[in-house]
Amino acid sequence: MIEALNLTKIYNQGKKQQVEAITDVSLTAENGAITVLVGPSGCGKTTLMSMIGQLLTPTKGKVLFDKDDVTAYSDGWKAVFRRNNIGFVFQHINLLPNYNALENVMTR
């Protein structure tokens, strides 16, 4: 189970161009369930998913994976956690141009 608890993400915090991208969002995704985020462009879906997947650190709040607070760990630990537990399909495809589709997804 993945739980997002009171996640907030503020870019440029304390500066004139501060942007509050996500404000106090909580959700629970049960194991085996399909969870869908829907909203207009720019509403924060990608930011929220990036925080849940530990690609971005929340300004406030935490992410629990099977009741363990994964936001509290080091960047190195988070990288291993992502490799072992999270799968991403990015909205912008970042394929290596000199490789075919199979070569792009193979573990090196």
C-alpha positions in Angstrom: 0.0 0.0 0.0 1.2 3.5 -0.8 -0.1 6.5 1.2 0.5 10.1 0.5 -0.1 12.2 3.6 -0.6 15.9 3.4 1.8 16.4 0.5 2.7 19.9 -0.4 5.3 21.0 -3.0 6.4 24.7 -3.2 8.9 25.8 -5.9 11.0 28.9 -5.2 9.8 29.0 -1.6 10.1 32.4 -0.1 10.9 34.1 -3.4 8.8 36.5 -5.4 8.0 33.8 -8.0 7.0 31.2 -5.5 4.6 28.5 -6.9 2.6 26.2 -4.7 2.1 23.3 -7.1 0.5 20.8 -4.7 -1.2 21.8 -1.4 -2.0 19.3 1.4 -2.9 16.3 -0.8 -3.5 12.9 0.8 -4.4 9.6 -1.0 -4.1 5.9 -0.5 -3.4 3.3 -3.2 -4.1 -0.2 -2.1 -2.0 -3.1 -3.3 -3.5 -4.5 -6.5 -5.9 -1.6 -7.0 -6.0 0.7 -10.0 -5.7 4.3 -8.9 -6.2 7.1 -11.4 -5.4 10.8 -11.2 -7.5 13.0 -13.4 -7.4 16.7 -13.9 -6.6 19.5 -16.4 -3.1 20.2 -17.6 -1.0 22.0 -15.0 -3.0 20.9 -12.0 -0.2 19.0 -10.4 -0.7 15.4 -11.4 2.9 14.8 -12.5 4.3 16.7 -9.5 2.2 14.5 -7.2 3.3 11.3 -8.9 7.0 12.4 -8.8 6.7 12.9 -5.0 5.0 9.6 -4.5 7.7 7.9 -6.6 10.5 9.7 -4.7 11.7 11.7 -7.7 10.8 14.9 -5.9 11.0 15.7 -2.2 7.9 17.2 -0.8 8.1 20.6 0.9 5.7 19.2 3.5 4.1 15.8 4.1 5.3 12.3 3.7 4.9 9.1 1.6 4.4 5.7 3.2 5.2 2.5 1.5 3.7 -0.4 3.5 3.6 1.9 6.5 7.3 2.9 6.1 8.1 6.6 5.7 10.2 6.5 2.5 10.6 10.3 2.4 12.9 10.1 5.4 15.6 8.2 3.7 18.7 9.3 1.8 18.8 9.9 -2.0 20.8 6.7 -2.5 18.3 4.6 -0.6 15.5 6.2 -2.6 17.2 5.2 -5.9 17.4 1.6 -4.8 13.8 1.8 -3.6 12.6 3.1 -6.9 14.6 0.4 -8.8 13.0 -2.4 -6.7 9.5 -1.1 -6.1 8.3 1.6 -8.5 7.7 1.6 -12.3 7.4 4.8 -14.3 5.9 5.5 -17.7 6.9 9.1 -18.3 4.8 11.5 -20.3 7.8 12.6 -22.3 9.6 9.7 -23.9 13.3 9.8 -23.2 14.6 7.0 -25.5 18.2 6.7 -26.6 18.1 7.4 -30.3 20.8 4.9 -31.2 18.9 1.9 -29.7 15.8 0.1 -30.8 12.7 -0.2 -28.5 13.9 -3.5 -27.0 17.4 -2.1 -26.3 16.0 1.0 -24.7 14.1 -1.0 -22.1 16.7 -3.7 -21.4 18.6 -3.5 -18.1 22.3 -2.7 -18.7 
